[in-house]
Amino acid sequence: MASFKGQAAYSVDEKGRVAIPAKMRAVLKPEAKGTFTATRGFERCIFLYPLDRWEEIEMQMMKLNLYQREARNFVRQILRWAEEVTLDKQGRVVLPKVLMEFAGITDRALIIGALDHIEIWNPATFEQFVNEQPLDYETLAEKVMGV
């Protein structure tokens, strides 16, 4: 199974358009129809889920017990920010203004592959996030992946 990986920095134009790297576009399945669902990510970034993957996530959410307050809150939070964006002929998407404001993205964006989705960050915010992590890469790898 192919996944989104790598990183690239791109400019964001005055209309909020940003290019999606060709190597990431190549991972899109035909079922995605060149469309992503953009939503609020964690740690002040934007998540882009291919349409086919987003449909799977919606199916998971439909199985949640909406009589539980936390489930209702999560569904509200993720869906209130969600908006479909489609690749144009130049391989760009228009980032929703409200999500750009949330992530602090203005004229530059760092695009990071994250397995089943793409993360879009303000480059300075991402650098600050990385620098604030309590564990170095090796310790983190051992803690998360170690047996």
Secondary structure by P-SEA (a helix, b strand, c coil): cbbbbbbbbbbbcccccccccaaaaaacccccccbbbbcccccbbbbbbcaaaaaaaaaaaaacccccaaaaaaaaaaaaabbbbbbcccccccccaaaaaaaccccbbbbbbcccbbbbcaaaaaaaaaaaccccaaaaaaaaccc
